[in-house]
Amino acid sequence: MARNQLLSNDYDKILIPVYVICEPAIVSKREDYKFLLQVSEDENLAGFKGMIFSRTLNEEHFDQKIDPDDQRFIHNGFFVATPAKFRDILQKHLKEKVEPHLNRRYEEYQEIYEERPKPENMTDEEWNEQKFEEMKNFLYDKVEALNIFLTTRQKVKGEKSQREVSLMEFSLVKRKFILCNALHQNVVECHERFNNPESANWDSQNRRFINPEDLLTDHDFKFNVFDWSDEKEPTVVQFGELVERVADNFQQIADMIKEACAELEKEQVEEVYNSHTQTTVERRKFKVQLMMDGMRYMATMNQNLANFIVPLQKKPTPNHPRMLGYRQM
């Protein structure tokens, strides 16, 4: 594996190239500008923000520095709002793009590598370091970079855009309502991958992970499920619609449990790679992991749903619908 060859005293982590694509409004020349960062595989969101802050000190490209607290990121159309979301994106790119590239390049390197005599003016340590750098440059050459869009939380024309809104600005009941909708979508995603494993390449982690913040940039959610703008709060009617969707989740979980347990109850695991007729180790692991992930989402969702307060005794009117409440623990 290429990973073992790239680890040394100075390089103990795989590097992930990340292109930071800047919103024109924050660039001094008001044009498209991007820069490349080499990010360690275990880098956290705070460290990544610090790297970007250092770059924005360059007055040639930026009119002013962008403090870490003001930085906002978008990836594949979704707001990257939490350290967990950033870690998921980084690890997904590492496993799907970077590591396969490094492994292919290492195989090529082994085919063309020829041992050369050490130059007389070099020590053994210097010579080994040079050879390591040559191999590292060869392996990392043309590796696909991860693209992240950089904007700021500053107001534009006096209004906040959807991607600049934070959940912490909302009431408790509003945050919990959006959280439950995100959990519902995660169960749906598990079920869809469970029934279509080829689309996920038999990898249970090869799916969307929906965070509550992602729903703030989801137009379908805003216009068809819950319009969270203008200080709107969830109503009892919207809660009823959510519970109906959750009922579908229970059926999806039941379907996954039934099929996954059938896999577990088979006494023998045949190494025949036909996903339609035979059980393989990969198939069993894939099915069971998605079942367990879906059950975890359901457990958290049920705990939150049980704390909503529905004012049944209050009579609704056309202009004053019954508003949902939440029991603070």
N, C-alpha and C positions, 0 to 999 in steps of 0.2 A: 504494500500500500504506500502511496505517495506521502501520506501523513507522517509515517514513521521516518521517512527520509528528510522531511522538512523541519523536524524538531531538533533544536540544538540549545546550547546554553543561552544564546541571544534570541532565538526564535522558538518559543515554546507553544505558540498558537498559530493556527492557520489564519491567514489574512483574507478578508473579503473586500474586493474593490466596490466602492459605493460612489456613484455619481450623484452629487447634490445639484439638482436643477433649480435655479433660483427664479422666483417670480420677478418679472421685469420691474415691477414697482419698487423693489427693494435694492435694485442694482443701479449704480451711479449713472450708467449710460442708458438706462431704461430699455435694455434689449436682452435677448436670451443669453444667459450665462450659466455655465455649470463648472464644477470643479470636482476632482477625483480625490477620494479619501481611501486610505488602506485601513480598514477597520478590523480589529481582532475579533475572532469568532465568539468570544465571550464578552464583548464590549456591552456596556449597559447604556441606557438612554441618556443618563446624565453625562457620561463620558463622551458620547457622540455629540451632545449639545456643546460641550466644552471645545471639542475639535472645530466645530463650525464657528463658534464665537471667535476663536483665534483667527480663522480665515477672514471673518468680516472686519477685522482690524485693518485690513488692506484697503487703504483709501483710494487706490486705483480702481477698484471695482465696487466699493460700497461707500455711500455717503456717510453712513454712521454704523457703529457696531450694533450687532443684534444680540442682546443678552439672552442667556439660556431660557429664562422664564418667558420671553417674548417669541421664541421660536415655535413654529407649528409645522408639522410634516404631513404629507399626503402620499400614499402609496397605492397604486391601482385604483384610484378614485376614492379611497377611504382615509379618514383621518387617523393618524397614528398617535393616539393620545396617552397610552400607558406603557410603562416599561415592559410588561408582558407582551403587548402587541409588537413592540419593536424587536423583542427577543424572538418571537415567532417568525417574523419576517426574515430576520437575519439567519436563523437556523434553517428555514425552508430553502433560502437561496444557497446556503452552504451545502446542503445535502443534495439538492437537485441540479445545481449548476457548477459550483466551485470544486467539490470533491470529485465528481465524475471527470471534469476537465483535467484536474491534477493527476488522476490515475492514468488517463489516456496519455498525457504528456510524459509521465514517468516511464511508461512502456516504450514510447518512442525514444526517450533518452537512453534507456538501456540498450536499445538496438544500435544507436549511433555512437555511444560513448566509447572512447579509447583512452586508456591510461597513458599519460604523458610524463616524461621525466621532470622532476622538480627543478626549476631554475636555480642556479647556484647562488644568486643573491637573495634567496628567500629562505626563511626558516620553515621547519615542518608545520608549525602553527599557521604561519602566513599562507603557505601553499594549500593547506586544508581549507582555510577560510576562503581563499579565492575559488577553489573548486566548488565549495558549497554555494557560494554566491552565483557562480555560473549555472549550476544545476537549478537553483531557486529561480533565477531569471528565466530559464528555459521552461520550467514547469508553469510559472505564473503567466507566461506570455499569452496575450489574447484571451485571458479568462473573462467570461461575461460579467459585467458589472451590474450591481443592483441599483435601480433608479429610485430616488426619493425626491419629492418636490418640496422645496422650502418656501414658506411664506411666514408672515408674522401675525401676531394677535392685534396689531394696531388697527384702529377703525379706518374704514375707507368711506368717504362721503358721509361720515357721521353714523353709519350703520355697521353692525356686525354681520359678516358673512356666516353661513352655516358652519363652515369649518373652524370658525373662531369661537364658537360657543362651547362653554364647558358645562358638563353635567352638574358640577358643584354649584352652578348658578341657579339650579332648579330646586324646587321644594322636594322634601323627602318622598312624598307620594308619587311625584312626577318621575323622580330618579328610579324608584322601584318599579314603576309601570314600564319604563323603557327597558330596564334590566330584564324583566320577565319576557318581554318581546324578543330581546336578544337571545335569551336562553331557549325560547321556543324555536327560533330560527336555527340554533345550533343543533337541536334535536332533529329537525328536518334535514339538515345537512348530513348528519350521521346516517340517517335512514336512507337518504338518496345514494350515498356512497356505499352503504351496506348492500343495496340492491343493484348497484352498477359498479362492481369492483374494478372492471377493466378501465373505467375512466379515471380511477385513482391509482392505477398501476399496482393494485394490491397493497397499497401503503395507507394505513388508517389515518396517518397524519397529512396525507395529501388531500386536504379539503379546506374550505374556508373556515376561519375562526372568527365569529361575529362578536365583537365587543359592543357594549352599549353605545360608545362614542361613534361607532360606525353608522348607527342608525340616524345620527344627526346629519349625515351627508347622503342619506339614502332617500331620493325623491319619492320613490314608491311608498316608503314607510310614512313619510311626512304627509303626503296627499291622499293616501288610501287607508292608512291605519290610524295614525295619531299626529295631528298638527300641533307640534310642541311650541310653536312660535308665539310671540305676543302674549307671553305669560298665561297661555292656555293651560288648563289643568285637566287630567283625565276624568271622564264621567263614568257613571255606573253602566251606561249603555256600552261604552268602549270596553269596560271591564268584562261585560258579558260576551262581547265579541272575542276578547282575548281568551276567555275560558273555553269558548267553542273551539278555538284553534288548539288549545292545550288538550282538549279531548282527543283530537287527532293524534297528538303526541303520545298519549297513552296507548293508542292502537299501534302506533309505529314502534314503541318500545316493546309491546307485547309480541309483535311480529319478529323483531330482532331477537328477543329472548328465546322464542320458540325455535327459530332456525339455528341460533348459535348453540343452544343446549343440545340440539340434535347432533351437531358436530362433536360436541364434547362427549356425548354418550356412545359414540362409535368406538369400539374396542381397538381397532387398528387404524393407523394413519398411512394410507398408501401413497407412495411417492410417484404419483401419476399426475402430470400437470395438465389436466383437463378440467377447467373451472366449472363445467356444466355437469360432469358425471362423477368425479372423484374428489375425495378429500385430500388436501395436502397440508403440510405444516403451515405454509404461508396463508392458505385459505382459513384455517382454523384460527390463527393468530389475528388475522384481519377482522374476521367476523366478531370474535369475542371482544377485541379492543374497542370496536365501534359500539358494541352493545354496552360495554362498561362506561364509555364516554357519554353515551346518550343517557344512561341511568344517573350519572353524576349531575348532568345538566337538569334532569327532571327533579332530582332530590333538592337541588338549590332552588329551582323554580317553585316547587311545592311549599317549601319553607316560607318563601316570600309571599306567595298567593294567600297563604293562611292568615297573614297579618293585615290584609286589606280590610277596610271597614266600609260596608255597604249600608247607607242610611235608608233602610226599607220603609220606615215610618214617614219619611219626608215625601210629600207629594210633589212630583215634578210639574213644571209648566213649560210652554214652548220656549220662553226666553230664559228660564232658570232650571236647567236640568239638574238632576241629582249628581253631586260631585263625590268622587271617590275619596276615601280617607285611608290612613295607614297607621297601624298601631306601632308606636315606637317602643322597642324593647329596652 
